[in-house]
């Protein structure tokens, strides 16, 4: 079945957005070489767009972003490939992203990085404690640790979903691997990745000076509610 003009335009827009957001990962020094990825759900479709595997950030272009179904299988609009899927493999983390989209319908974007400080916490298998008001605002508590899982199937995705289902946090530190973040859209997921690395660095530095002071859970809940529902425009 041929894809309609509206769907083609939507996919082109999502490809543009996903490509552009990868520049934010390098801008904030969250990735090195070709590691890391951003994906976005295609609104109203059982589809997602994700970075191709092994392509340098400086060489990325919108037409290289890979369209897959929500099982991570690359797809095209019809036999002629009218969606223009590139002859490139999707990211090695595609199965994890796809699992998240299948099981968390509220999620519109997923990001994975190996940012230094957040990954260091993941290497220790330790949650980042909520000792900053900024963490209360953004994460509604500590940033949790997900289980160790090997790349190659949807085990990582399962760990992400199971860890975040009882948490306010849009970020999870997958043990011995690194952070994954989610958001209502891809931009929100990128913001969560930036903020995750910032608080990971700050709390690490605070620990070098002594034991950080915990924030009362009631205050965390109040700060989170205000930031999510009142702050900004």
PyMOL commands that set and color helices and strands:
alter all, ss='L'
color gray80, all
select helices_A, chain A and resi 5-27+57-59+62-64+94-103+116-124+133-139+155-164+186-209+217-229
alter helices_A, ss='H'
color red, helices_A
select strands_A, chain A and resi 37-41+47-50+66-69+109-112+144-146+171-174+178-183
alter strands_A, ss='S'
color yellow, strands_A
deselect
rebuild
show_as cartoon
